[in-house]
Amino acid sequence: MAARSEKQPKLPPEGVTVSADTMVRKTVTLRRSTVARVEARTGSRDFSAYVDGAVARQLAMDDVQDALDEATTWLEPVSDEAIAEAERAWRESERWRRG
């Protein structure tokens, strides 16, 4: 009986780094206008990378919102007066910065 040849994994070209996270093929449904806008920016070859980056950024924003939501459960709400004072200080610092 002949020995089965086992496929050796392909190695990336020299100098190319590979993320420890592997890619997974998924099927998604997008608006035609969204697809057209992404392809206009990236061409069809970089479409997946663009969408992957966009989803990663949204997940990071979601994580920040989750942290803020959690913090509000153990912090007191910020008063309208404190918000107004912070806005005044910000406007004043902008005037000072611009000269």
VEXLUMSE-67101 format. One record per residue (C-alpha): residue in three letters; y, x, z. Coordinates in steps of 0.2 Angstrom, whole numbers, plus 5000, padded with zeros to 4 digits. Layout:
<kolfis>
AlaYXZ ...
</kolfis>
This chain:
<kolfis>
Met500050005000 Ala501750074995 Ala503050105008 Arg504549985007 Ser506150075004 Glu507450035017 Lys509150015010 Gln510350145018 Pro512050075023 Lys513450125011 Leu514650235020 Pro516550225017 Pro517350355006 Glu517950505015 Gly519650485024 Val519450295024 Thr519350215042 Val518450065045 Ser518849935059 Ala517449905071 Asp517749715068 Thr516749655053 Met517249535040 Val516449365039 Arg516549255023 Lys517149075027 Thr517648935016 Val519348855020 Thr520448725011 Leu522248765008 Arg523648674999 Arg523848714981 Ser525648764984 Thr525148874998 Val523848964988 Ala525148984973 Arg526449064985 Val525149184993 Glu524549234976 Ala526249264970 Arg526549384984 Thr524849474984 Gly523949444968 Ser522149374970 Arg521449534976 Asp522349544992 Phe522349354996 Ser521049365010 Ala521949515019 Tyr523549415018 Val522749255026 Asp521849365039 Gly523449445044 Ala524349275045 Val522949205056 Ala522949355067 Arg524849335070 Gln524649145073 Leu523349185086 Ala524449315094 Met525849185095 Asp524549065103 Asp524149185116 Val525949215121 Gln526149025122 Asp524549005133 Ala525249145144 Leu526949055146 Asp526048885149 Glu525048965162 Ala526549045170 Thr527448885171 Thr526048815182 Trp526448945196 Leu528348975193 Glu529748855197 Pro530548775182 Val532148855176 Ser533648755180 Asp534948695167 Glu536248795176 Ala535248955176 Ile534948935157 Ala536748905154 Glu537249055164 Ala535949165154 Glu536649095138 Arg538449135143 Ala537949315148 Trp537049335131 Arg538649275121 Glu539749395132 Ser538549545129 Glu538549505110 Arg540449505110 Trp540449665120 Arg539149745108 Arg540149705092 Gly541749765099 
</kolfis>
